[in-house]
C-alpha cells in the first residue's frame, strides 16, 4: 500500500511540474492572452475587444496600447501574442522571430484607416495641397502666412502623438521619401493629448489616427469634432463634385484621400489559440461590421460616406 501511495504521489508531482503553462491552455474562444496595439487604433480595437469578450465569456484579451514601434517590440519579445499595427514586419524584425525558432509572422488584414490633420476651430485655412503637406512636414513652410497671406496665426506647430509614432514613420516614408520630419514638428504622448493641444493652440496642426474622430455615434468622437476642424487634403485623383476630400470612409476606400493605411494583425502564434480566435473574429462579418460602424473601412464589406465637419 505504501508503495502504491508513493507511486501515486510521484505521478501527481510529475503531473504538476510538467503541466502546460496558462498561456498554452487557451483556445480560440477561451483563456487569457496579451495583445499590443498601436494607440492610434485604440477606439476601434476597444470596440472589437468588447464584443469579442461578450460573445466569449471565457476569453480575456489584455490590451496594451503603445506607439507603433513599441507595440511591435512588445510582440517580438513575446510579451504579447499579437500586435495590431499599420505595417508588416521589416527584415530585422522577421530575423528576430527566426532567432526564436518561429518560422514566420502570420498576418490578418482587417481594414483600412487614415492619418487625419486636425486644426483649431477658429483656423480658416482648412485645405492643403500635397505639396504643402510635404513642405509643412519637412520644415520648408513654418508660418501660416506662407499658407495664406491673410493669416496672422504666426509660427506653425505640427504635433504628433508619440516620438515613435506610426504616423511619423508613415509620413517620413511615403511623403518625405525617407527624410526626417522638420524641426517644427514635435510629439506628445498619445492621440487625445494631440487633440487637446490643438483645441488650445490656434497655430497648431495635429496629426492623429482617424479612428479617434471617425465614429459619429461615439460621444468622445463627437466631443472632439465639436472642438476642432478636420483638414481637407488634395485628392490623389480628380475631385468628386459635392464631396470634400477629408479622411472619410468613401475617400479612404477609393484611395482618394492620400494618407490611408492598412490595419494588420501580426501574430506570433503558431497554433490555433486565443490570438487566432481574436484575429479571426476581427476578420469575420461581425468584426468587419464593427470597423464599418466605427467609420473606418473594413477589409471586405460595403462602405458609407459621412462628412466630418
ZILINWO-V191242 format. One record per backbone hydrogen bond with DSSP energy under -0.5 kcal/mol. CO is the residue of the C=O (numbers start at 0). NH is the residue of the N-H. E is the energy in kcal/mol with one decimal. If there is no record, write none. Layout:
co & nh & e
CO & NH & E
CO & NH & E
This chain:
co & nh & e
0 & 4 & -2.6
1 & 5 & -2.4
2 & 6 & -2.2
3 & 7 & -2.4
4 & 8 & -2.6
5 & 9 & -2.3
6 & 10 & -2.5
7 & 11 & -2.3
8 & 12 & -2.5
9 & 13 & -2.7
10 & 14 & -2.5
11 & 15 & -2.1
12 & 16 & -2.5
13 & 17 & -1.9
15 & 18 & -0.9
20 & 23 & -0.8
20 & 24 & -0.5
21 & 24 & -1.0
22 & 25 & -0.9
26 & 29 & -0.9
29 & 26 & -2.2
30 & 59 & -2.4
32 & 61 & -3.1
33 & 80 & -2.9
33 & 81 & -0.7
34 & 63 & -2.5
35 & 83 & -2.4
36 & 65 & -2.5
37 & 40 & -2.3
38 & 41 & -1.4
40 & 44 & -2.0
41 & 45 & -2.7
42 & 46 & -1.4
43 & 47 & -1.8
44 & 48 & -2.7
45 & 49 & -2.4
46 & 50 & -2.0
47 & 51 & -2.4
48 & 52 & -2.5
49 & 53 & -1.7
50 & 54 & -2.3
51 & 55 & -1.6
55 & 58 & -2.3
57 & 30 & -2.6
59 & 32 & -2.0
59 & 61 & -0.6
60 & 62 & -0.9
61 & 34 & -2.7
63 & 36 & -2.4
63 & 65 & -0.6
65 & 38 & -3.0
66 & 70 & -2.7
67 & 71 & -1.9
68 & 72 & -2.3
69 & 73 & -2.3
70 & 74 & -1.4
71 & 75 & -2.5
72 & 76 & -2.0
73 & 78 & -2.3
73 & 79 & -0.8
74 & 77 & -1.6
80 & 267 & -2.1
81 & 35 & -2.4
82 & 84 & -0.7
82 & 265 & -3.4
83 & 37 & -2.8
84 & 263 & -3.0
89 & 93 & -2.4
90 & 94 & -2.0
91 & 95 & -1.4
92 & 96 & -1.4
93 & 97 & -1.9
94 & 98 & -1.9
95 & 99 & -0.8
96 & 99 & -0.7
96 & 101 & -2.3
97 & 100 & -1.8
100 & 102 & -0.6
105 & 266 & -3.1
107 & 109 & -0.6
107 & 264 & -2.8
109 & 298 & -1.5
110 & 262 & -3.1
111 & 296 & -2.1
112 & 260 & -2.6
113 & 115 & -0.6
113 & 209 & -2.6
115 & 117 & -0.6
115 & 207 & -2.1
116 & 230 & -3.2
117 & 205 & -2.6
118 & 228 & -2.6
119 & 122 & -2.0
123 & 125 & -1.2
125 & 231 & -2.9
127 & 233 & -2.3
128 & 132 & -2.1
129 & 133 & -2.0
130 & 134 & -2.3
131 & 135 & -2.7
132 & 136 & -2.5
133 & 137 & -2.0
134 & 138 & -0.8
134 & 139 & -1.6
134 & 140 & -1.9
136 & 181 & -3.5
139 & 141 & -0.6
141 & 155 & -3.0
142 & 145 & -1.8
143 & 146 & -1.3
143 & 147 & -2.5
147 & 150 & -1.8
153 & 143 & -2.6
155 & 157 & -0.5
156 & 158 & -0.6
156 & 204 & -3.1
157 & 185 & -2.4
158 & 206 & -2.4
159 & 187 & -2.0
161 & 164 & -1.8
163 & 68 & -1.5
164 & 168 & -1.8
165 & 169 & -2.7
166 & 170 & -2.6
167 & 171 & -2.7
168 & 172 & -1.9
169 & 173 & -3.1
170 & 174 & -1.8
170 & 175 & -2.2
171 & 177 & -3.2
175 & 178 & -1.5
181 & 184 & -1.5
183 & 157 & -2.1
185 & 159 & -2.7
189 & 193 & -1.4
190 & 194 & -2.3
191 & 195 & -2.5
192 & 196 & -2.1
193 & 197 & -2.4
194 & 198 & -2.1
195 & 199 & -1.0
196 & 199 & -0.6
196 & 200 & -1.0
200 & 203 & -1.4
202 & 156 & -1.7
203 & 119 & -0.6
204 & 158 & -3.0
205 & 117 & -2.9
205 & 207 & -0.5
207 & 115 & -2.8
208 & 211 & -1.7
209 & 212 & -2.1
209 & 213 & -0.8
213 & 215 & -1.1
214 & 217 & -1.6
217 & 221 & -2.4
218 & 222 & -2.1
219 & 223 & -2.5
220 & 224 & -2.6
221 & 225 & -1.9
223 & 226 & -1.4
224 & 227 & -1.1
228 & 118 & -2.9
228 & 230 & -0.5
231 & 127 & -2.6
238 & 240 & -0.5
239 & 242 & -1.8
243 & 245 & -1.4
244 & 232 & -2.4
245 & 247 & -2.6
247 & 251 & -2.4
248 & 252 & -3.0
249 & 253 & -2.2
250 & 255 & -1.8
250 & 256 & -1.7
251 & 254 & -1.0
255 & 235 & -2.1
257 & 259 & -0.8
258 & 114 & -2.6
260 & 112 & -2.1
261 & 263 & -0.6
262 & 109 & -2.1
262 & 110 & -1.1
263 & 84 & -2.3
263 & 265 & -0.6
264 & 107 & -1.9
264 & 266 & -0.6
265 & 82 & -2.3
266 & 105 & -2.2
270 & 272 & -1.6
272 & 276 & -2.0
273 & 277 & -2.7
274 & 278 & -2.5
275 & 279 & -2.6
276 & 280 & -1.9
277 & 281 & -1.9
278 & 282 & -1.3
279 & 283 & -1.2
280 & 283 & -0.5
280 & 286 & -0.9
283 & 287 & -2.7
284 & 288 & -2.1
285 & 289 & -1.4
286 & 290 & -1.4
287 & 291 & -2.2
288 & 292 & -2.9
289 & 293 & -1.9
290 & 295 & -1.9
291 & 294 & -1.6
295 & 297 & -0.6
296 & 111 & -2.8
303 & 305 & -0.6
306 & 308 & -0.8
